[in-house]
Amino acid sequence: MRIRHATMADADAIAAVEAECFPVAEAATADEVRDRLSVYPDHFWLMVDDGSDGDVNGHDGSDRGGGHDDDHADATAVADGRLVAFVNGFATDEPNLTDAMYADAAMHDEHGAWQMIFGVDTAPDYQHRGHATRLLRRVIDDARLQGRSGLVLTCKDRLIGFYARLGFENEGVSGSTHGDVVWYQMRLRL
């Protein structure tokens, strides 16, 4: 397994995993994924199954690894393996995650104080193996190295405990109604 940032070539695989992980009303469309990638590809962290048994690391994805021959391989194929999981979002000085942020990639500010997280997605075949936790730890470490004030995300009530174990604090019901769902805003201060 390897962690790297996304390129435009990853757009279809990202959109496919997103469609598997979220209902239509909540999932980013393929066009939205492409819009985001065109503005902030370094704020997409991808975990790729490159066929290695080694530790997850910060490799740049320059070598090739093996893929998998299963039902989802074509939809989630990337140049160096299969897309296992990804985290995406952008940086901003705005302290709270708003619905407008999901649709407007131009709101990204590379020097923003807060790393917003729009989605934490793990392909169904790879869920419940700790991949999301490892990937989020990398995102947190990167935000710390970039001098961010912290990270902000929203989640459904069933996931509050998961994010709390990573140090996020529940700030209550979010102002976001993305997908007509009740979301809870979680914040990790660095």
Helices and strands as residue ranges (DSSP letters): E 2-5, G 8-10, H 11-21, H 30-39, G 41-43, E 44-49, E 77-78, E 81-88, E 91-92, H 99-103, G 105-107, E 114-117, E 119-122, G 124-126, H 131-145, E 150-155, G 157-159, H 160-165, E 169-173, G 178-180, E 184-189
